[in-house]
Amino acid sequence: MILNAEDAQQRALAFKALADPNRLRLLSIVKAGSDGGTCVCDLTEPLDLGQPTVSHHLKILVDAGLLHREKRGTWAYYSLVPGALEQTAGLLASL
Amino acid sequence: MILNAEDAQQRALAFKALADPNRLRLLSIVKAGSDGGTCVCDLTEPLDLGQPTVSHHLKILVDAGLLHREKRGTWAYYSLVPGALEQTAGLLASL
C-alpha cells in the first residue's frame, strides 16, 4: 500500500531531525547521560561547536519530539523522550 | 558514549535519504510490490511526479543502499535491499 502524502510528510520530518551528524552526536550524549537530563553547558565542549549552533540543533530535536527540555535555574537540561527513538525506528518497519 | 564524528556522518546519510516524503512514498510502493522488483514506469503515476524527479529520488535511495536497481530491457526495476530498512532502524537503537 502506498503511504499517503500527509503521513509521508510527517515521517520525513522525524528523519530530517536525524539527518545531521551533530544532532546524532547530541542524541548519543544525552542518551548516555543521567536520567535527570544533561545540562546544555555540558553539550558544547564535546562537539566543539558554539553555544548558538548547539542550541539550534537541540531545538530541532525538541521540535521533532525526540528530546525533552527543562529549564532549571540558569541552565536548560535535555533528556530523551521515552520511546521516541523506538517509535521513529518503527516508522521504517511500517512503511 | 559519544558517537564519533565519522560514524555520525555515515548514519546521517542514511537518514538524509529518508528525510523526504516522496522518497518514503517510493519506498512504500516498492516494498508493497513484487519481489522481482517494481518497474520505474509504475512509479511516476502514483506520486504524480515527472520521470526526472522520480529518477533523482530513486538514485538517492540506491546510493544510500536502501534500493537495488536492475536494468531489464528498456526499463529499470527497483527492489528493497534485504535487511536495509531494519539496519537503518538499528542505527537508532544503537545511538
N, CA and C atoms of all chains as a GROMACS GRO file, in nm:
protein
  570
    1MET      N    1   0.084  -0.120   0.000
    1MET     CA    2   0.000   0.000   0.000
    1MET      C    3   0.088   0.126   0.000
    2ILE      N    4   0.048   0.223  -0.076
    2ILE     CA    5   0.128   0.344  -0.083
    2ILE      C    6   0.098   0.437   0.037
    3LEU      N    7   0.205   0.483   0.096
    3LEU     CA    8   0.197   0.577   0.206
    3LEU      C    9   0.128   0.705   0.156
    4ASN      N   10   0.029   0.756   0.229
    4ASN     CA   11  -0.034   0.878   0.180
    4ASN      C   12   0.056   1.000   0.204
    5ALA      N   13   0.026   1.105   0.131
    5ALA     CA   14   0.116   1.222   0.127
    5ALA      C   15   0.134   1.286   0.265
    6GLU      N   16   0.027   1.294   0.342
    6GLU     CA   17   0.031   1.361   0.471
    6GLU      C   18   0.116   1.281   0.571
    7ASP      N   19   0.094   1.150   0.570
    7ASP     CA   20   0.169   1.061   0.657
    7ASP      C   21   0.318   1.064   0.621
    8ALA      N   22   0.346   1.066   0.492
    8ALA     CA   23   0.485   1.069   0.445
    8ALA      C   24   0.554   1.197   0.490
    9GLN      N   25   0.480   1.308   0.485
    9GLN     CA   26   0.533   1.438   0.527
    9GLN      C   27   0.572   1.435   0.675
   10GLN      N   28   0.483   1.378   0.754
   10GLN     CA   29   0.504   1.368   0.899
   10GLN      C   30   0.628   1.283   0.932
   11ARG      N   31   0.640   1.169   0.865
   11ARG     CA   32   0.754   1.080   0.892
   11ARG      C   33   0.885   1.142   0.844
   12ALA      N   34   0.879   1.211   0.730
   12ALA     CA   35   1.001   1.271   0.676
   12ALA      C   36   1.058   1.373   0.775
   13LEU      N   37   0.970   1.442   0.850
   13LEU     CA   38   1.016   1.540   0.949
   13LEU      C   39   1.101   1.474   1.057
   14ALA      N   40   1.058   1.356   1.102
   14ALA     CA   41   1.134   1.284   1.205
   14ALA      C   42   1.272   1.248   1.151
   15PHE      N   43   1.278   1.201   1.026
   15PHE     CA   44   1.408   1.161   0.971
   15PHE      C   45   1.495   1.283   0.941
   16LYS      N   46   1.431   1.394   0.909
   16LYS     CA   47   1.507   1.517   0.884
   16LYS      C   48   1.581   1.559   1.011
   17ALA      N   49   1.516   1.543   1.125
   17ALA     CA   50   1.581   1.578   1.252
   17ALA      C   51   1.704   1.491   1.277
   18LEU      N   52   1.702   1.369   1.223
   18LEU     CA   53   1.814   1.275   1.245
   18LEU      C   54   1.920   1.285   1.136
   19ALA      N   55   1.891   1.362   1.032
   19ALA     CA   56   1.978   1.365   0.914
   19ALA      C   57   2.093   1.464   0.928
   20ASP      N   58   2.152   1.470   1.044
   20ASP     CA   59   2.264   1.560   1.066
   20ASP      C   60   2.358   1.498   1.169
   21PRO      N   61   2.486   1.489   1.136
   21PRO     CA   62   2.579   1.420   1.226
   21PRO      C   63   2.588   1.485   1.365
   22ASN      N   64   2.582   1.617   1.373
   22ASN     CA   65   2.591   1.681   1.505
   22ASN      C   66   2.468   1.649   1.591
   23ARG      N   67   2.351   1.642   1.527
   23ARG     CA   68   2.232   1.608   1.605
   23ARG      C   69   2.238   1.463   1.653
   24LEU      N   70   2.291   1.373   1.570
   24LEU     CA   71   2.306   1.233   1.614
   24LEU      C   72   2.402   1.225   1.731
   25ARG      N   73   2.510   1.304   1.727
   25ARG     CA   74   2.607   1.303   1.837
   25ARG      C   75   2.545   1.360   1.964
   26LEU      N   76   2.466   1.467   1.951
   26LEU     CA   77   2.397   1.522   2.068
   26LEU      C   78   2.304   1.419   2.130
   27LEU      N   79   2.229   1.348   2.045
   27LEU     CA   80   2.140   1.245   2.097
   27LEU      C   81   2.218   1.138   2.171
   28SER      N   82   2.335   1.100   2.116
   28SER     CA   83   2.413   0.994   2.181
   28SER      C   84   2.465   1.039   2.317
   29ILE      N   85   2.501   1.166   2.330
   29ILE     CA   86   2.549   1.216   2.459
   29ILE      C   87   2.435   1.219   2.561
   30VAL      N   88   2.320   1.271   2.517
   30VAL     CA   89   2.206   1.280   2.609
   30VAL      C   90   2.161   1.139   2.649
   31LYS      N   91   2.163   1.046   2.554
   31LYS     CA   92   2.122   0.909   2.584
   31LYS      C   93   2.214   0.845   2.689
   32ALA      N   94   2.343   0.876   2.677
   32ALA     CA   95   2.440   0.819   2.771
   32ALA      C   96   2.438   0.891   2.906
   33GLY      N   97   2.374   1.008   2.913
   33GLY     CA   98   2.375   1.089   3.034
   33GLY      C   99   2.277   1.040   3.139
   34SER      N  100   2.266   1.115   3.247
   34SER     CA  101   2.179   1.072   3.358
   34SER      C  102   2.033   1.093   3.322
   35ASP      N  103   1.945   1.018   3.390
   35ASP     CA  104   1.801   1.027   3.365
   35ASP      C  105   1.749   1.168   3.395
   36GLY      N  106   1.816   1.237   3.486
   36GLY     CA  107   1.773   1.371   3.523
   36GLY      C  108   1.798   1.473   3.413
   37GLY      N  109   1.865   1.432   3.309
   37GLY     CA  110   1.890   1.522   3.198
   37GLY      C  111   2.035   1.569   3.193
   38THR      N  112   2.074   1.615   3.076
   38THR     CA  113   2.210   1.663   3.054
   38THR      C  114   2.206   1.814   3.035
   39CYS      N  115   2.289   1.883   3.111
   39CYS     CA  116   2.291   2.030   3.105
   39CYS      C  117   2.345   2.074   2.968
   40VAL      N  118   2.281   2.177   2.912
   40VAL     CA  119   2.329   2.230   2.784
   40VAL      C  120   2.474   2.276   2.798
   41CYS      N  121   2.514   2.310   2.920
   41CYS     CA  122   2.651   2.356   2.945
   41CYS      C  123   2.752   2.242   2.926
   42ASP      N  124   2.703   2.116   2.925
   42ASP     CA  125   2.792   2.002   2.902
   42ASP      C  126   2.784   1.950   2.759
   43LEU      N  127   2.711   2.019   2.673
   43LEU     CA  128   2.691   1.969   2.536
   43LEU      C  129   2.774   2.043   2.431
   44THR      N  130   2.826   2.158   2.466
   44THR     CA  131   2.901   2.234   2.365
   44THR      C  132   3.045   2.182   2.351
   45GLU      N  133   3.110   2.154   2.463
   45GLU     CA  134   3.252   2.118   2.460
   45GLU      C  135   3.279   1.988   2.382
   46PRO      N  136   3.203   1.876   2.406
   46PRO     CA  137   3.238   1.751   2.335
   46PRO      C  138   3.223   1.762   2.184
   47LEU      N  139   3.136   1.852   2.136
   47LEU     CA  140   3.115   1.862   1.992
   47LEU      C  141   3.203   1.970   1.928
   48ASP      N  142   3.265   2.049   2.013
   48ASP     CA  143   3.349   2.156   1.963
   48ASP      C  144   3.269   2.252   1.874
   49LEU      N  145   3.149   2.283   1.920
   49LEU     CA  146   3.062   2.376   1.848
   49LEU      C  147   3.027   2.491   1.942
   50GLY      N  148   2.990   2.604   1.885
   50GLY     CA  149   2.949   2.717   1.968
   50GLY      C  150   2.810   2.695   2.027
   51GLN      N  151   2.781   2.768   2.132
   51GLN     CA  152   2.651   2.756   2.200
   51GLN      C  153   2.532   2.783   2.107
   52PRO      N  154   2.536   2.885   2.021
   52PRO     CA  155   2.419   2.908   1.935
   52PRO      C  156   2.392   2.791   1.840
   53THR      N  157   2.500   2.730   1.788
   53THR     CA  158   2.484   2.616   1.696
   53THR      C  159   2.424   2.497   1.771
   54VAL      N  160   2.475   2.471   1.890
   54VAL     CA  161   2.422   2.360   1.969
   54VAL      C  162   2.274   2.386   2.003
   55SER      N  163   2.242   2.508   2.041
   55SER     CA  164   2.102   2.540   2.074
   55SER      C  165   2.010   2.522   1.954
   56HIS      N  166   2.058   2.559   1.837
   56HIS     CA  167   1.982   2.542   1.712
   56HIS      C  168   1.950   2.394   1.690
   57HIS      N  169   2.052   2.308   1.704
   57HIS     CA  170   2.031   2.165   1.682
   57HIS      C  171   1.939   2.105   1.789
   58LEU      N  172   1.957   2.151   1.913
   58LEU     CA  173   1.872   2.098   2.021
   58LEU      C  174   1.725   2.135   1.999
   59LYS      N  175   1.702   2.255   1.949
   59LYS     CA  176   1.564   2.298   1.923
   59LYS      C  177   1.498   2.207   1.818
   60ILE      N  178   1.574   2.171   1.714
   60ILE     CA  179   1.519   2.082   1.610
   60ILE      C  180   1.484   1.946   1.670
   61LEU      N  181   1.568   1.897   1.760
   61LEU     CA  182   1.542   1.766   1.823
   61LEU      C  183   1.422   1.772   1.918
   62VAL      N  184   1.407   1.887   1.986
   62VAL     CA  185   1.290   1.904   2.073
   62VAL      C  186   1.163   1.914   1.987
   63ASP      N  187   1.170   1.994   1.882
   63ASP     CA  188   1.052   2.012   1.793
   63ASP      C  189   1.010   1.879   1.729
   64ALA      N  190   1.107   1.791   1.704
   64ALA     CA  191   1.077   1.662   1.642
   64ALA      C  192   1.024   1.562   1.745
   65GLY      N  193   1.019   1.604   1.872
   65GLY     CA  194   0.966   1.514   1.976
   65GLY      C  195   1.065   1.410   2.024
   66LEU      N  196   1.193   1.431   1.993
   66LEU     CA  197   1.295   1.333   2.035
   66LEU      C  198   1.355   1.368   2.170
   67LEU      N  199   1.370   1.498   2.197
   67LEU     CA  200   1.427   1.542   2.325
   67LEU      C  201   1.326   1.624   2.404
   68HIS      N  202   1.339   1.612   2.537
   68HIS     CA  203   1.259   1.693   2.629
   68HIS      C  204   1.351   1.798   2.690
   69ARG      N  205   1.304   1.922   2.700
   69ARG     CA  206   1.384   2.031   2.753
   69ARG      C  207   1.321   2.081   2.883
   70GLU      N  208   1.404   2.096   2.985
   70GLU     CA  209   1.355   2.151   3.112
   70GLU      C  210   1.452   2.256   3.162
   71LYS      N  211   1.398   2.374   3.192
   71LYS     CA  212   1.480   2.483   3.244
   71LYS      C  213   1.491   2.467   3.395
   72ARG      N  214   1.615   2.463   3.447
   72ARG     CA  215   1.634   2.457   3.593
   72ARG      C  216   1.739   2.560   3.629
   73GLY      N  217   1.694   2.669   3.692
   73GLY     CA  218   1.786   2.776   3.724
   73GLY      C  219   1.837   2.839   3.596
   74THR      N  220   1.968   2.856   3.589
   74THR     CA  221   2.030   2.924   3.475
   74THR      C  222   2.028   2.839   3.349
   75TRP      N  223   2.032   2.706   3.367
   75TRP     CA  224   2.056   2.618   3.253
   75TRP      C  225   1.935   2.537   3.210
   76ALA      N  226   1.936   2.496   3.084
   76ALA     CA  227   1.836   2.401   3.035
   76ALA      C  228   1.897   2.261   3.039
   77TYR      N  229   1.813   2.164   3.073
   77TYR     CA  230   1.855   2.023   3.078
   77TYR      C  231   1.775   1.944   2.975
   78TYR      N  232   1.846   1.857   2.906
   78TYR     CA  233   1.783   1.780   2.798
   78TYR      C  234   1.784   1.631   2.830
   79SER      N  235   1.670   1.566   2.805
   79SER     CA  236   1.664   1.420   2.821
   79SER      C  237   1.588   1.361   2.703
   80LEU      N  238   1.609   1.232   2.677
   80LEU     CA  239   1.538   1.163   2.569
   80LEU      C  240   1.391   1.152   2.604
   81VAL      N  241   1.304   1.176   2.510
   81VAL     CA  242   1.162   1.147   2.530
   81VAL      C  243   1.148   0.994   2.527
   82PRO      N  244   1.094   0.934   2.636
   82PRO     CA  245   1.089   0.788   2.642
   82PRO      C  246   1.016   0.728   2.521
   83GLY      N  247   1.079   0.633   2.457
   83GLY     CA  248   1.015   0.562   2.345
   83GLY      C  249   1.024   0.632   2.211
   84ALA      N  250   1.076   0.755   2.209
   84ALA     CA  251   1.072   0.831   2.083
   84ALA      C  252   1.163   0.771   1.975
   85LEU      N  253   1.282   0.727   2.014
   85LEU     CA  254   1.373   0.668   1.914
   85LEU      C  255   1.314   0.537   1.862
   86GLU      N  256   1.255   0.458   1.953
   86GLU     CA  257   1.194   0.331   1.912
   86GLU      C  258   1.077   0.357   1.816
   87GLN      N  259   1.002   0.462   1.847
   87GLN     CA  260   0.887   0.494   1.762
   87GLN      C  261   0.934   0.533   1.621
   88THR      N  262   1.042   0.611   1.616
   88THR     CA  263   1.094   0.652   1.485
   88THR      C  264   1.146   0.530   1.409
   89ALA      N  265   1.212   0.440   1.480
   89ALA     CA  266   1.258   0.316   1.415
   89ALA      C  267   1.139   0.237   1.361
   90GLY      N  268   1.029   0.242   1.436
   90GLY     CA  269   0.908   0.170   1.394
   90GLY      C  270   0.847   0.226   1.266
   91LEU      N  271   0.873   0.354   1.238
   91LEU     CA  272   0.821   0.414   1.114
   91LEU      C  273   0.880   0.345   0.992
   92LEU      N  274   1.001   0.292   1.007
   92LEU     CA  275   1.065   0.222   0.896
   92LEU      C  276   1.004   0.085   0.875
   93ALA      N  277   0.978   0.017   0.987
   93ALA     CA  278   0.921  -0.117   0.977
   93ALA      C  279   0.783  -0.114   0.913
   94SER      N  280   0.710  -0.003   0.937
   94SER     CA  281   0.571   0.003   0.891
   94SER      C  282   0.555   0.079   0.761
   95LEU      N  283   0.659   0.093   0.686
   95LEU     CA  284   0.647   0.165   0.557
   95LEU      C  285   0.551   0.093   0.463
   96MET      N  286   2.828   0.685   2.581
   96MET     CA  287   2.945   0.710   2.496
   96MET      C  288   2.905   0.798   2.377
   97ILE      N  289   2.991   0.892   2.345
   97ILE     CA  290   2.958   0.981   2.234
   97ILE      C  291   2.995   0.916   2.100
   98LEU      N  292   2.900   0.925   2.009
   98LEU     CA  293   2.919   0.877   1.872
   98LEU      C  294   3.036   0.954   1.810
   99ASN      N  295   3.131   0.884   1.747
   99ASN     CA  296   3.240   0.960   1.686
   99ASN      C  297   3.193   1.028   1.556
  100ALA      N  298   3.270   1.128   1.515
  100ALA     CA  299   3.228   1.215   1.405
  100ALA      C  300   3.206   1.139   1.274
  101GLU      N  301   3.294   1.042   1.246
  101GLU     CA  302   3.287   0.970   1.119
  101GLU      C  303   3.163   0.881   1.114
  102ASP      N  304   3.141   0.812   1.225
  102ASP     CA  305   3.024   0.725   1.236
  102ASP      C  306   2.895   0.806   1.226
  103ALA      N  307   2.894   0.922   1.290
  103ALA     CA  308   2.776   1.009   1.286
  103ALA      C  309   2.748   1.056   1.143
  104GLN      N  310   2.854   1.086   1.070
  104GLN     CA  311   2.842   1.131   0.931
  104GLN      C  312   2.775   1.022   0.846
  105GLN      N  313   2.823   0.901   0.864
  105GLN     CA  314   2.772   0.784   0.790
  105GLN      C  315   2.623   0.760   0.819
  106ARG      N  316   2.587   0.766   0.946
  106ARG     CA  317   2.448   0.741   0.983
  106ARG      C  318   2.357   0.854   0.934
  107ALA      N  319   2.407   0.976   0.940
  107ALA     CA  320   2.325   1.089   0.897
  107ALA      C  321   2.288   1.075   0.749
  108LEU      N  322   2.378   1.018   0.669
  108LEU     CA  323   2.350   0.998   0.527
  108LEU      C  324   2.229   0.907   0.506
  109ALA      N  325   2.221   0.801   0.585
  109ALA     CA  326   2.108   0.709   0.574
  109ALA      C  327   1.977   0.782   0.606
  110PHE      N  328   1.979   0.864   0.712
  110PHE     CA  329   1.856   0.935   0.750
  110PHE      C  330   1.823   1.046   0.651
  111LYS      N  331   1.926   1.104   0.590
  111LYS     CA  332   1.902   1.207   0.489
  111LYS      C  333   1.823   1.148   0.371
  112ALA      N  334   1.856   1.025   0.334
  112ALA     CA  335   1.784   0.959   0.225
  112ALA      C  336   1.637   0.939   0.260
  113LEU      N  337   1.608   0.926   0.388
  113LEU     CA  338   1.469   0.902   0.432
  113LEU      C  339   1.395   1.031   0.464
  114ALA      N  340   1.467   1.143   0.463
  114ALA     CA  341   1.411   1.270   0.509
  114ALA      C  342   1.335   1.344   0.400
  115ASP      N  343   1.262   1.272   0.319
  115ASP     CA  344   1.185   1.334   0.210
  115ASP      C  345   1.058   1.252   0.188
  116PRO      N  346   0.942   1.319   0.189
  116PRO     CA  347   0.816   1.244   0.178
  116PRO      C  348   0.804   1.164   0.048
  117ASN      N  349   0.852   1.219  -0.063
  117ASN     CA  350   0.842   1.142  -0.188
  117ASN      C  351   0.927   1.016  -0.186
  118ARG      N  352   1.043   1.025  -0.122
  118ARG     CA  353   1.127   0.905  -0.116
  118ARG      C  354   1.064   0.799  -0.025
  119LEU      N  355   1.000   0.844   0.084
  119LEU     CA  356   0.931   0.747   0.171
  119LEU      C  357   0.817   0.680   0.096
  120ARG      N  358   0.747   0.759   0.013
  120ARG     CA  359   0.636   0.701  -0.064
  120ARG      C  360   0.687   0.603  -0.169
  121LEU      N  361   0.799   0.636  -0.233
  121LEU     CA  362   0.858   0.544  -0.330
  121LEU      C  363   0.896   0.412  -0.261
  122LEU      N  364   0.959   0.424  -0.144
  122LEU     CA  365   0.996   0.302  -0.070
  122LEU      C  366   0.873   0.218  -0.038
  123SER      N  367   0.764   0.286   0.001
  123SER     CA  368   0.644   0.211   0.038
  123SER      C  369   0.585   0.138  -0.083
  124ILE      N  370   0.592   0.198  -0.201
  124ILE     CA  371   0.540   0.132  -0.322
  124ILE      C  372   0.627   0.012  -0.358
  125VAL      N  373   0.758   0.033  -0.354
  125VAL     CA  374   0.849  -0.077  -0.390
  125VAL      C  375   0.835  -0.191  -0.289
  126LYS      N  376   0.820  -0.156  -0.162
  126LYS     CA  377   0.805  -0.259  -0.059
  126LYS      C  378   0.679  -0.342  -0.082
  127ALA      N  379   0.572  -0.275  -0.126
  127ALA     CA  380   0.445  -0.344  -0.148
  127ALA      C  381   0.445  -0.422  -0.280
  128GLY      N  382   0.544  -0.393  -0.366
  128GLY     CA  383   0.547  -0.454  -0.498
  128GLY      C  384   0.599  -0.597  -0.497
  129SER      N  385   0.614  -0.654  -0.616
  129SER     CA  386   0.659  -0.794  -0.624
  129SER      C  387   0.808  -0.805  -0.594
  130ASP      N  388   0.851  -0.925  -0.554
  130ASP     CA  389   0.992  -0.949  -0.521
  130ASP      C  390   1.082  -0.926  -0.642
  131GLY      N  391   1.027  -0.946  -0.761
  131GLY     CA  392   1.106  -0.928  -0.883
  131GLY      C  393   1.138  -0.782  -0.910
  132GLY      N  394   1.082  -0.692  -0.831
  132GLY     CA  395   1.111  -0.550  -0.849
  132GLY      C  396   0.994  -0.476  -0.910
  133THR      N  397   0.996  -0.346  -0.893
  133THR     CA  398   0.891  -0.259  -0.946
  133THR      C  399   0.950  -0.174  -1.057
  134CYS      N  400   0.883  -0.177  -1.171
  134CYS     CA  401   0.930  -0.101  -1.288
  134CYS      C  402   0.922   0.049  -1.259
  135VAL      N  403   1.025   0.122  -1.301
  135VAL     CA  404   1.023   0.267  -1.284
  135VAL      C  405   0.902   0.327  -1.356
  136CYS      N  406   0.855   0.257  -1.459
  136CYS     CA  407   0.738   0.305  -1.534
  136CYS      C  408   0.611   0.300  -1.450
  137ASP      N  409   0.613   0.227  -1.338
  137ASP     CA  410   0.497   0.221  -1.248
  137ASP      C  411   0.514   0.311  -1.126
  138LEU      N  412   0.621   0.388  -1.123
  138LEU     CA  413   0.649   0.470  -1.004
  138LEU      C  414   0.618   0.618  -1.022
  139THR      N  415   0.600   0.661  -1.145
  139THR     CA  416   0.576   0.804  -1.166
  139THR      C  417   0.430   0.841  -1.142
  140GLU      N  418   0.340   0.758  -1.193
  140GLU     CA  419   0.197   0.792  -1.187
  140GLU      C  420   0.143   0.806  -1.045
  141PRO      N  421   0.170   0.707  -0.954
  141PRO     CA  422   0.110   0.718  -0.820
  141PRO      C  423   0.156   0.842  -0.742
  142LEU      N  424   0.275   0.892  -0.774
  142LEU     CA  425   0.327   1.007  -0.699
  142LEU      C  426   0.296   1.139  -0.769
  143ASP      N  427   0.247   1.129  -0.892
  143ASP     CA  428   0.216   1.249  -0.968
  143ASP      C  429   0.340   1.339  -0.983
  144LEU      N  430   0.452   1.275  -1.011
  144LEU     CA  431   0.578   1.348  -1.032
  144LEU      C  432   0.631   1.313  -1.170
  145GLY      N  433   0.714   1.399  -1.225
  145GLY     CA  434   0.775   1.370  -1.354
  145GLY      C  435   0.883   1.264  -1.341
  146GLN      N  436   0.914   1.200  -1.454
  146GLN     CA  437   1.017   1.095  -1.456
  146GLN      C  438   1.154   1.143  -1.404
  147PRO      N  439   1.201   1.263  -1.443
  147PRO     CA  440   1.333   1.304  -1.393
  147PRO      C  441   1.336   1.319  -1.240
  148THR      N  442   1.227   1.370  -1.184
  148THR     CA  443   1.220   1.386  -1.037
  148THR      C  444   1.221   1.250  -0.969
  149VAL      N  445   1.143   1.157  -1.022
  149VAL     CA  446   1.138   1.023  -0.965
  149VAL      C  447   1.276   0.957  -0.975
  150SER      N  448   1.342   0.972  -1.090
  150SER     CA  449   1.475   0.912  -1.108
  150SER      C  450   1.575   0.971  -1.010
  151HIS      N  451   1.566   1.100  -0.986
  151HIS     CA  452   1.653   1.167  -0.890
  151HIS      C  453   1.637   1.106  -0.750
  152HIS      N  454   1.512   1.089  -0.707
  152HIS     CA  455   1.487   1.033  -0.574
  152HIS      C  456   1.531   0.887  -0.567
  153LEU      N  457   1.507   0.813  -0.675
  153LEU     CA  458   1.546   0.672  -0.675
  153LEU      C  459   1.698   0.658  -0.665
  154LYS      N  460   1.771   0.746  -0.732
  154LYS     CA  461   1.917   0.741  -0.727
  154LYS      C  462   1.967   0.761  -0.583
  155ILE      N  463   1.904   0.855  -0.511
  155ILE     CA  464   1.945   0.880  -0.372
  155ILE      C  465   1.920   0.755  -0.285
  156LEU      N  466   1.808   0.687  -0.312
  156LEU     CA  467   1.776   0.567  -0.233
  156LEU      C  468   1.871   0.452  -0.267
  157VAL      N  469   1.911   0.444  -0.395
  157VAL     CA  470   2.008   0.341  -0.435
  157VAL      C  471   2.145   0.373  -0.373
  158ASP      N  472   2.186   0.499  -0.381
  158ASP     CA  473   2.317   0.539  -0.326
  158ASP      C  474   2.324   0.516  -0.175
  159ALA      N  475   2.208   0.528  -0.108
  159ALA     CA  476   2.205   0.507   0.038
  159ALA      C  477   2.200   0.359   0.073
  160GLY      N  478   2.193   0.273  -0.029
  160GLY     CA  479   2.194   0.129  -0.002
  160GLY      C  480   2.058   0.075   0.038
  161LEU      N  481   1.952   0.153   0.013
  161LEU     CA  482   1.818   0.107   0.051
  161LEU      C  483   1.748   0.034  -0.063
  162LEU      N  484   1.772   0.078  -0.186
  162LEU     CA  485   1.711   0.014  -0.302
  162LEU      C  486   1.816  -0.047  -0.393
  163HIS      N  487   1.775  -0.157  -0.459
  163HIS     CA  488   1.858  -0.222  -0.559
  163HIS      C  489   1.797  -0.192  -0.697
  164ARG      N  490   1.881  -0.159  -0.794
  164ARG     CA  491   1.833  -0.124  -0.928
  164ARG      C  492   1.883  -0.227  -1.027
  165GLU      N  493   1.791  -0.278  -1.112
  165GLU     CA  494   1.832  -0.372  -1.216
  165GLU      C  495   1.771  -0.329  -1.348
  166LYS      N  496   1.853  -0.316  -1.450
  166LYS     CA  497   1.805  -0.279  -1.584
  166LYS      C  498   1.762  -0.408  -1.654
  167ARG      N  499   1.634  -0.410  -1.703
  167ARG     CA  500   1.588  -0.525  -1.782
  167ARG      C  501   1.520  -0.471  -1.905
  168GLY      N  502   1.584  -0.487  -2.021
  168GLY     CA  503   1.529  -0.432  -2.144
  168GLY      C  504   1.527  -0.280  -2.136
  169THR      N  505   1.413  -0.222  -2.167
  169THR     CA  506   1.403  -0.076  -2.171
  169THR      C  507   1.400  -0.013  -2.032
  170TRP      N  508   1.348  -0.089  -1.934
  170TRP     CA  509   1.318  -0.029  -1.806
  170TRP      C  510   1.409  -0.074  -1.692
  171ALA      N  511   1.419   0.010  -1.592
  171ALA     CA  512   1.489  -0.028  -1.469
  171ALA      C  513   1.385  -0.075  -1.368
  172TYR      N  514   1.423  -0.177  -1.290
  172TYR     CA  515   1.335  -0.232  -1.187
  172TYR      C  516   1.400  -0.212  -1.051
  173TYR      N  517   1.320  -0.173  -0.954
  173TYR     CA  518   1.372  -0.142  -0.821
  173TYR      C  519   1.315  -0.237  -0.716
  174SER      N  520   1.402  -0.285  -0.629
  174SER     CA  521   1.357  -0.369  -0.518
  174SER      C  522   1.430  -0.325  -0.391
  175LEU      N  523   1.370  -0.358  -0.275
  175LEU     CA  524   1.433  -0.325  -0.147
  175LEU      C  525   1.558  -0.409  -0.129
  176VAL      N  526   1.665  -0.350  -0.081
  176VAL     CA  527   1.782  -0.428  -0.041
  176VAL      C  528   1.743  -0.502   0.087
  177PRO      N  529   1.752  -0.636   0.087
  177PRO     CA  530   1.706  -0.711   0.205
  177PRO      C  531   1.776  -0.666   0.332
  178GLY      N  532   1.698  -0.638   0.434
  178GLY     CA  533   1.754  -0.600   0.565
  178GLY      C  534   1.794  -0.455   0.578
  179ALA      N  535   1.789  -0.378   0.470
  179ALA     CA  536   1.842  -0.241   0.475
  179ALA      C  537   1.759  -0.150   0.567
  180LEU      N  538   1.627  -0.162   0.559
  180LEU     CA  539   1.542  -0.078   0.645
  180LEU      C  540   1.561  -0.116   0.792
  181GLU      N  541   1.573  -0.246   0.818
  181GLU     CA  542   1.593  -0.295   0.955
  181GLU      C  543   1.728  -0.244   1.009
  182GLN      N  544   1.828  -0.245   0.920
  182GLN     CA  545   1.961  -0.199   0.962
  182GLN      C  546   1.957  -0.050   0.998
  183THR      N  547   1.885   0.027   0.917
  183THR     CA  548   1.874   0.170   0.944
  183THR      C  549   1.800   0.194   1.076
  184ALA      N  550   1.695   0.115   1.099
  184ALA     CA  551   1.623   0.126   1.225
  184ALA      C  552   1.717   0.093   1.341
  185GLY      N  553   1.807  -0.004   1.319
  185GLY     CA  554   1.902  -0.043   1.423
  185GLY      C  555   2.000   0.068   1.459
  186LEU      N  556   2.026   0.159   1.364
  186LEU     CA  557   2.116   0.272   1.391
  186LEU      C  558   2.062   0.360   1.503
  187LEU      N  559   1.931   0.362   1.515
  187LEU     CA  560   1.868   0.442   1.620
  187LEU      C  561   1.882   0.374   1.756
  188ALA      N  562   1.862   0.242   1.756
  188ALA     CA  563   1.869   0.168   1.881
  188ALA      C  564   2.010   0.176   1.940
  189SER      N  565   2.110   0.183   1.851
  189SER     CA  566   2.249   0.176   1.898
  189SER      C  567   2.316   0.313   1.909
  190LEU      N  568   2.237   0.416   1.920
  190LEU     CA  569   2.296   0.552   1.933
  190LEU      C  570   2.377   0.564   2.061
   0.00000   0.00000   0.00000
